Amino acid sequence: MSKAKTKSSPVVDQVIGAGVDAVNARRIADELAALARQDACMADAMGHVQKIYDFLGDPSKIIGSDKTKHGEIAEAIEVHITNAEDVLAGNKPSATLDLEKGRIDKTDYRIGDTDYQSKFINGVRKGLGHIDEHRAKYPDFVANGGKYAVPKDQFEILKRIAAGETKIEGLSDTKVRNLAAHIKEIEAQTGKSFEEVVTPSRSTYAEVQQGKAQEATDGHEERLKKDNEERKDDIRTEHQASWSEGLKVAASAAGIAGGVSFITQAWKFHKEGRNIFKGELTKADWKKMGVEVGSSAGIAAITAGGIYVLTNCAGMAAPLAAALASAAKGVGSLVIDYLEGKMTLTQLLESGLYVCGETAVVSLASMAGQALIPIPVVGAMIGSLAGKVLYQLAGNVIKDLKPKIAEIETQLQKVIARYEVAQQILARRYRRLNDLIKLSFDRESNLHMVELSAQLAVAVGVREELVLKNRADFHAFMQGKHALNRLTTVG
């Protein structure tokens, strides 16, 4: 088997493959870590939702009468669902229900730095009235950034009226005008827009009633679960293989290969006694170095890009992808040489087998090295080098054995030739024997021989009546009635 010079370097390709594999592994590890963090966030979020279920499970601990407990329920849902959303997004809980002064303070709950007073009153007009009472009692509440939270269905009505709508379904024109005047009064007294003073709760008035709060909480829980799955899908999408990452991998491989090639070329000139940093190279030398460096960088970039595509799109292991790249480059360069008439078909086949064999051995050694030395790139590089050395040693042994193998093949051909001659002789002999056997058991042939023998007997002087000419004569002779019997008896 001959070894041809090709543009394929299995060891370099395996090192590039190991680098690509390290990039893929890091991306996958980051994805798994992000998914684990998101699962932990979801568990924390469900813990906050569970607080609502626990709160609803013991109505005796809810402050107020049966007609007013819904206000406390609205506050609990607002705070705990807000915190659940916060932790699901990876943030710290921002809402606080248990404040320093308890339930007697002007603030029901706090979200971030904003204080909220919850007003879940049956009726839009009554709700604004309760807001007025609270503002009168705590005139600095709004001035210090506090806000009033009302049922979101009531807020939508007030928002439309504040925007100038005069026709609201379910409200008379008079009520709409009165509410519009009330809104303007609040804005005039606070010096803020209505939406800076009043904000919507996440719940409607109906949703926080004792008979409906459980169902509303279930809805929030399902929404959080859906949000969590969407976040996990986003994480998976974010950590998928991408063109940008592939280009980065190719660029990194090109940079490393180009740098190694540059150092190699510089070392060669140094061995010749020329220093590239002292202007001792000719223009032709620099051109040759540039071509070599550029070629090495380009081939490495294409190789890395190909391995990246094969590992991420075809699901191929990095060592196998690198082996495929090596084989493709090696065999490709050999085919070009063959088409240009630089080698025969036999040389092409032999060299192709050598290239593919070397690639396979180096690939397996790379996988073994990475398994034994689980350090990214390092294990693959050591394994690849060991595999290349092993294959070269095996190649040298085979080369030394080629004369003996050729001699054995010559002797074998002679034995085969002799065997074929002996086989032909035996075949001819057995064909003759076969003909005799057929003739011996052929009825017509035997009858014909009887007739011929009878004619011969007559021809040599035997009396015709003494000759057994047919079956009747034969039966008569066997019964002792033939003339030949009488001759025998007389004799």
C-alpha positions in Angstrom: 0.0 0.0 0.0 1.5 3.3 -1.0 1.4 6.5 0.9 0.6 9.6 -1.2 1.0 13.2 -0.1 -2.4 14.7 0.4 -3.9 17.9 1.8 -5.4 15.9 4.6 -4.0 15.8 8.1 -6.2 13.6 10.3 -4.5 14.7 13.5 -5.1 18.4 12.8 -8.6 17.6 11.8 -9.2 15.7 15.0 -7.9 18.6 17.0 -10.2 20.9 15.2 -13.1 18.4 15.7 -12.3 18.3 19.5 -12.4 22.1 19.5 -15.8 22.1 17.8 -17.0 19.4 20.2 -15.9 21.6 23.2 -17.9 24.5 21.8 -20.9 22.2 21.3 -20.5 20.7 24.8 -20.2 24.1 26.4 -23.4 25.3 24.6 -25.3 22.2 25.7 -24.0 22.4 29.3 -25.1 26.1 29.4 -28.5 25.0 28.0 -29.0 22.3 30.7 -27.9 24.7 33.4 -30.3 27.3 32.2 -33.2 24.8 32.0 -32.3 23.6 35.6 -32.4 27.2 36.8 -35.7 27.8 35.1 -37.1 24.6 36.8 -35.9 25.9 40.1 -37.6 29.3 39.4 -40.8 27.5 38.5 -40.7 25.5 41.8 -40.3 28.8 43.7 -43.2 30.4 41.8 -45.4 27.4 42.7 -44.5 28.0 46.3 -45.9 31.5 46.2 -49.1 30.2 44.5 -49.4 27.6 47.2 -49.6 30.4 49.7 -52.8 31.6 48.1 -54.3 28.1 48.3 -53.3 27.9 52.0 -54.9 31.3 52.6 -58.1 30.3 50.9 -58.2 27.0 52.7 -58.9 28.5 56.1 -61.5 31.3 55.7 -61.5 31.8 59.5 -58.1 33.4 59.2 -59.2 35.9 56.5 -59.9 39.3 58.1 -63.4 40.8 57.7 -66.9 39.6 57.4 -68.1 37.3 54.6 -69.1 40.5 52.7 -65.6 42.0 52.9 -63.2 39.0 52.9 -62.9 39.4 49.1 -60.8 42.5 49.7 -58.2 40.5 51.6 -58.3 37.8 49.0 -57.7 40.3 46.2 -54.6 41.6 48.1 -53.3 38.0 48.7 -53.7 37.1 45.0 -52.1 40.4 43.9 -49.0 40.0 46.1 -48.4 36.3 45.8 -48.9 36.1 42.0 -46.7 39.2 41.5 -44.0 37.4 43.5 -44.5 34.2 41.5 -44.1 36.1 38.3 -40.9 37.7 39.7 -39.2 34.5 40.7 -40.3 32.8 37.5 -38.4 35.4 35.6 -35.4 34.9 37.8 -35.9 38.0 39.9 -36.3 38.5 43.6 -39.9 38.8 45.0 -40.9 42.5 44.8 -44.3 42.4 46.6 -44.9 42.6 50.4 -48.1 41.9 52.1 -47.1 41.8 55.8 -46.0 45.4 56.4 -44.5 46.9 59.5 -47.7 48.4 60.9 -50.0 45.6 59.9 -53.5 46.2 58.6 -54.1 49.5 60.4 -51.7 51.4 58.1 -52.6 53.4 55.1 -50.9 50.9 52.9 -52.4 47.4 52.2 -49.3 46.1 50.3 -46.2 47.2 48.5 -44.8 46.3 45.2 -41.2 47.5 44.7 -41.1 51.0 46.1 -44.7 51.7 45.5 -47.4 51.6 48.2 -50.9 50.4 47.3 -54.2 50.8 48.9 -56.7 48.2 47.6 -60.3 49.3 47.0 -62.4 46.3 45.9 -65.8 47.9 46.3 -69.0 46.7 44.6 -69.7 49.5 42.2 -67.5 52.0 40.3 -68.9 55.1 41.9 -68.7 53.6 45.4 -65.1 52.7 44.7 -64.2 56.3 43.9 -66.0 57.4 47.0 -63.8 55.1 49.2 -60.7 56.5 47.4 -61.8 60.0 48.4 -62.2 59.0 52.0 -58.7 57.5 52.1 -57.2 60.6 50.4 -58.9 62.8 53.0 -57.5 60.7 55.8 -54.1 60.3 54.3 -53.5 63.4 52.1 -49.8 62.6 51.6 -50.4 59.0 50.3 -50.7 60.0 46.6 -48.1 62.8 47.0 -45.5 60.2 48.2 -46.2 58.0 45.2 -48.9 55.8 46.6 -51.6 54.3 44.3 -55.1 52.9 44.6 -55.7 49.4 43.1 -59.3 48.8 41.9 -60.8 45.7 40.1 -59.5 45.6 36.6 -63.0 45.5 35.1 -63.9 48.7 36.9 -60.6 50.3 35.9 -61.4 49.6 32.2 -64.6 51.6 32.6 -62.9 54.5 34.4 -60.1 54.5 31.8 -62.6 54.8 28.9 -64.4 57.6 30.7 -61.1 59.4 31.5 -60.3 59.2 27.8 -63.5 61.0 26.9 -65.9 58.3 26.0 -69.5 59.2 26.8 -71.3 56.0 26.0 -70.6 53.1 28.3 -72.7 49.9 28.2 -74.6 49.4 31.4 -74.2 53.0 32.6 -76.6 55.9 32.0 -75.3 59.1 30.4 -75.8 60.9 33.8 -73.7 58.3 35.6 -71.0 58.6 32.9 -71.0 62.4 33.3 -70.8 62.2 37.1 -67.9 59.7 36.9 -66.1 61.9 34.4 -66.5 64.9 36.7 -65.2 62.8 39.7 -62.2 61.7 37.7 -61.3 65.3 36.8 -61.7 66.3 40.5 -59.3 63.6 41.6 -56.8 64.8 38.9 -57.2 68.4 40.0 -56.7 67.7 43.7 -53.7 65.4 43.3 -52.0 67.2 40.4 -51.6 63.9 38.6 -53.3 62.0 35.8 -56.0 59.6 36.8 -53.9 56.6 35.8 -51.0 57.9 38.0 -53.4 57.7 41.0 -55.6 54.7 40.2 -54.2 51.4 38.8 -55.8 48.2 37.8 -55.5 45.1 40.0 -54.9 41.7 38.2 -58.3 40.5 39.4 -61.8 41.4 38.6 -64.4 42.0 41.4 -66.1 38.7 40.7 -62.8 36.7 40.6 -61.9 37.4 44.2 -65.2 36.3 45.8 -64.9 33.3 48.1 -66.7 31.0 45.7 -64.5 32.0 42.7 -61.1 32.8 44.1 -60.0 29.1 43.9 -60.8 29.0 40.2 -59.1 32.3 39.6 -56.0 31.0 41.3 -56.1 27.9 39.2 -56.1 30.1 36.1 -53.0 32.0 37.4 -51.2 28.7 38.0 -51.9 27.4 34.5 -50.8 30.7 33.0 -47.5 30.5 35.0 -46.9 27.0 33.8 -47.5 28.0 30.2 -45.1 31.0 30.7 -42.5 28.6 32.2 -42.7 26.3 29.1 -42.4 29.3 26.8 -39.3 30.4 28.7 -37.8 26.9 28.5 -38.5 26.9 24.7 -36.8 30.3 24.5 -33.8 28.8 26.3 -33.7 25.8 23.9 -33.9 28.2 20.9 -31.2 30.4 22.3 -28.9 27.5 22.8 -29.4 25.9 19.4 -26.5 25.7 16.9 -26.4 28.9 14.8 -24.7 30.4 11.8 -23.1 33.0 14.0 -21.6 30.4 16.3 -20.5 28.3 13.3 -18.7 31.3 11.8 -17.0 32.0 15.1 -15.8 28.4 15.3 -14.5 28.6 11.7 -12.8 31.9 12.4 -11.2 30.6 15.5 -9.9 27.5 13.6 -8.6 29.7 10.8 -6.8 32.0 13.3 -5.1 29.1 15.1 -4.2 27.2 11.9 -2.9 30.4 10.3 -0.8 31.2 13.4 0.6 27.7 13.6 1.5 27.8 9.9 3.1 31.2 10.3 5.3 30.0 13.2 6.2 26.8 11.2 7.3 28.8 8.2 9.2 31.2 10.3 11.0 28.3 12.0 12.0 26.9 8.6 13.5 30.1 7.6 15.3 30.4 10.9 16.8 26.9 10.3 18.1 28.2 7.0 19.8 31.1 8.9 17.3 33.8 7.9 15.3 35.9 10.4 11.9 37.1 9.2 12.0 40.0 11.6 15.3 41.5 10.2 14.3 41.8 6.6 16.2 38.8 5.5 13.3 37.4 3.4 12.8 38.1 -0.2 9.5 39.2 -1.7 9.0 35.7 -3.1 9.6 34.3 0.4 6.9 36.5 1.9 4.5 35.6 -1.0 5.1 31.9 -0.4 4.6 32.3 3.3 1.4 34.3 2.7 0.0 31.6 0.4 0.9 28.8 2.9 -0.6 30.7 5.9 -3.7 31.7 3.9 -4.2 28.2 2.6 -3.8 26.6 6.0 -6.3 29.1 7.5 -8.8 28.6 4.8 -8.7 24.8 4.9 -9.0 24.9 8.7 -12.0 27.3 8.5 -13.8 25.0 6.0 -12.9 21.9 8.0 -14.2 23.5 11.3 -17.4 24.7 9.5 -18.0 21.3 8.0 -17.5 19.5 11.3 -19.8 22.0 13.1 -22.5 21.4 10.5 -22.1 17.6 10.7 -22.2 17.5 14.5 -25.1 19.8 14.9 -27.3 19.0 11.8 -26.5 15.4 11.2 -26.0 14.4 14.8 -22.6 12.9 14.1 -20.0 12.6 16.8 -17.1 15.1 16.5 -14.4 12.4 15.9 -16.4 10.8 13.1 -17.2 14.2 11.6 -13.5 15.1 11.6 -12.7 11.7 10.1 -15.2 12.3 7.3 -13.7 15.7 6.6 -10.1 14.2 6.6 -11.2 11.4 4.2 -13.0 13.9 1.9 -10.0 16.2 1.7 -7.5 13.3 1.3 -9.4 11.4 -1.3 -10.4 14.6 -3.1 -6.8 15.6 -3.6 -5.9 12.1 -4.8 -8.7 12.2 -7.4 -7.5 15.6 -8.7 -4.0 14.1 -9.1 -5.5 11.1 -10.9 -7.5 13.3 -13.3 -4.3 15.3 -14.0 -2.5 12.1 -14.9 -0.1 12.2 -11.9 -1.0 8.7 -10.8 -2.6 5.5 -12.1 -5.9 4.0 -11.1 -4.1 1.4 -9.0 -2.1 4.1 -7.2 -5.3 6.0 -6.6 -7.0 3.0 -5.0 -4.0 2.1 -2.9 -3.4 5.7 -1.7 -7.1 6.1 -1.1 -7.1 3.0 1.1 -4.1 4.3 3.0 -5.7 7.8 3.6 -9.1 6.3 4.7 -7.3 3.7 6.9 -5.2 6.3 8.6 -8.2 8.5 9.1 -10.2 5.7 10.7 -7.4 4.7 13.1 -6.7 8.3 14.1 -10.5 8.8 14.7 -10.8 5.8 16.9 -7.7 6.8 18.8 -9.0 10.3 19.2 -12.2 9.0 20.8 -10.2 6.7 23.1 -7.9 9.5 24.1 -10.8 11.8 24.9 -12.4 9.1 27.0 -9.2 8.3 28.9 -8.1 12.0 29.3 -11.4 13.9 29.7 -9.8 17.3 29.1 -11.3 19.1 26.1 -9.0 19.0 23.0 -6.0 17.7 25.0 -7.3 14.1 25.2 -8.3 14.0 21.5 -5.0 15.5 20.4 -2.9 12.9 22.4 -5.1 10.1 21.2 -4.8 11.3 17.6 -1.1 11.5 17.7 -0.9 8.0 19.2 -3.2 6.7 16.5 -1.1 8.3 13.7 2.1 6.9 15.1 0.5 3.4 15.5 -0.8 3.5 11.9 2.6 4.6 10.6 4.4 1.8 12.5 1.8 -0.7 11.1 2.4 0.7 7.6 6.1 0.3 7.9 5.7 -3.3 9.1 3.4 -4.0 6.1 5.9 -2.4 3.8 8.7 -4.7 5.1 6.4 -7.7 4.6 5.4 -6.8 1.0 8.2 -8.8 -0.7 7.3 -11.9 1.4 3.7 -11.4 0.7 4.5 -11.1 -3.0 6.5 -14.3 -2.9 3.7 -16.1 -1.2 1.2 -14.8 -3.7 3.4 -16.1 -6.6 3.7 -19.6 -5.0 -0.1 -19.5 -4.4 -0.7 -18.7 -8.1 1.5 -21.7 -9.1 -0.4 -24.0 -6.8 -3.7 -22.7 -8.2 -2.4 -23.3 -11.7 -1.5 -26.9 -10.9 -4.8 -27.5 -9.2 -6.6 -26.3 -12.3 -4.6 -28.7 -14.6 -5.3 -31.6 -12.3 -8.9 -30.6 -12.2 -9.2 -30.6 -16.0 -7.6 -34.1 -16.2 -10.0 -35.5 -13.7 -12.9 -33.9 -15.4 -12.0 -35.5 -18.7 -11.6 -38.9 -17.1 -14.9 -38.7 -15.3 -16.6 -37.6 -18.4 -15.5 -40.8 -20.2 -16.5 -43.0 -17.2 -19.8 -41.2 -17.2 -20.3 -42.0 -20.9 -19.5 -45.7 -20.2 -21.9 -45.9 -17.3 -24.7 -44.3 -19.4 -24.0 -46.7 -22.3 -24.0 -49.7 -19.9 -27.5 -49.0 -18.7 -29.0 -47.9 -22.0 -31.6 -50.5 -23.2 -31.4 -49.7 -26.9 -27.6 -49.7 -26.9 -27.6 -53.2 -25.2 -30.1 -54.6 -27.7 -28.1 -53.2 -30.6 -24.9 -54.9 -29.2 -26.8 -58.3 -29.1 -27.7 -58.0 -32.7 -24.1 -57.0 -33.6 -22.6 -59.9 -31.6 -25.0 -62.3 -33.4 -24.0 -61.1 -36.8 -20.3 -61.4 -35.8 -20.8 -65.0 -34.7 -22.4 -65.9 -38.0 -19.7 -64.1 -39.9 -16.9 -66.1 -38.2 -18.6 -69.5 -39.1 -21.0 -70.3 -36.2 -24.1 -72.0 -37.5 -27.0 -69.5 -37.4 -29.3 -71.9 -35.4 -26.7 -72.0 -32.6 -26.6 -68.2 -32.2 -28.7 -66.4 -29.6 -30.1 -63.6 -31.8 -33.0 -62.2 -29.7 -35.0 -62.5 -26.5 -36.9 -65.6 -27.7 -33.6 -67.4 -28.3 -32.4 -66.4 -24.9 -35.5 -67.7 -23.1 -35.3 -71.0 -25.1 -31.7 -71.4 -24.1 -32.5 -70.8 -20.4 -35.3 -73.5 -20.7 -32.9 -76.0 -22.3 -34.9 -76.0 -25.6 -32.4 -74.2 -27.9 -30.1 -75.9 -30.4 -27.2 -74.6 -28.4 -28.4 -76.7 -25.5 -28.2 -79.8 -27.6 -24.7 -78.9 -28.8 -23.6 -78.4 -25.2 -25.1 -81.7 -24.1 -23.5 -83.6 -27.0 -20.2 -82.0 -26.3 
